[in-house]
């Protein structure tokens, strides 16, 4: 896909959203269930069910997906699609890319060992190795726009109100 095709694809949507801002609001959802014994939760994904369990630092055996890793995977999925979209719009040819995400968690927080230890990840870094001829200034702009327009990155940066309730 090139910039013109992307523009043609998105132009009617952008105009619709300018004319009717409420139509730009999209609901997203996910579903999960306790289907297996043990401390696991099976999440329905586009690729099929994924069973999540405890991270090895909190008692898991490493045989199940870790929700923290899944969070980083969601971040990479969004950042990757956003980066490709922005690169396309900017006319940057990226022959190939490898993205990685890293976050650190102090297990003492989630295990209730220390009230001073946070629950959750601290700083998260996304690194992109790109095979491209774009110069450093162009790549810096690509990185800034990717971070700005990535839904998952912005959700992590400015967390929404979260509630867990009985349905």
Secondary structure, 3 states (H helix, E strand, C coil): CCHHHHHHHHHHHHHHHHHCHHHHCCCCCCCEECCCCCCEEEEEECCEEEEEECCHHHCCCCCCEEHHHHHHHHHHHHHHHHHHHHHHHHCCCEEEEEEEEEEEECHHHHCCCCCCCCCCEEEEEEEEEEEECCCHHHHHHHHHHHHHHCHHHHHHHCCCCCCCCCC
